[in-house]
Amino acid sequence: MPCSCQKPEPDYPESDHWGPPLWSILHILAERGGRAVTPLYQEDEKRQWISLIQLLPKMIPCPMCRQHCEEWLIFRPITDLKNIAYTNYYSWLTTWVYDFHESVNDRTGKPSFDKSLLAATYGHLSIKGTLQVLKPHIETAIRLTGLTILPWNKWLVHLKMLCSIYGIS
C-alpha cells in the first residue's frame, strides 16, 4: 500500500468548475426571493441575503474573481436591498444577481443569458445537489491557498438560513 504522502495534490479549482454551481445557487435562491414562508421572516431574509453576498469575495477561489466581486459590490451594493419594498423584492433580487452574472459573462467573453429564462432554468433546481457540486471545489481551494475556512462556513450558515426561510430542505 503506497504512502499517503505520495498521493498527487489535487489541481487548483478552475472557475469553470466552481463558478457554474455558485451562480446556480445564487439564481436558485433569487428565484425564491420575496417568498418567505411567513411574513415574520421578511427582514431576516434581507439580512441573510446581504450577509451571504458580502461574504462572496472572501470565499471565491480566484483572486481576480474576488476583486471583480468586490468592485461589483461597490458599484451595486447589496445593502441597497434594505430599502427595497418587499413587494419589489423578487424583481430587485433576480435582477441584481442576473446583472452581476451578466457582468462576469461579459468580462470573460461568455454568451449572454436570456433573463426571461431564469425562472425556467433555476426555479426547479436543487440547492442540496448544487451545493454538493460546489463544496469540494471550495474546500480544495481552501486547502491549497491562503483562503480561510471561516468565510466559507459563515456563507454556508447564511445559505442554510435562506433555505429555511424559503422552506427548502
Buried (B, 14 or more C-beta within 10 A) or exposed (E): EEEEEEEEEEEBBEBEBBBEBBBBBBBBBBBBBBEBEEEEBBEBBBBBBBBBBBBBBBBBBBEEBBEBBBEBBEEEBBEEBEEBEBEEBBEBBBBBBBBBBBBBBEEEEEEEBEEEEBEEBBEEBEBEEBBEBBBEBBBBBBEBEEBEEEBBEBBBBBBBBBBBBBEBE
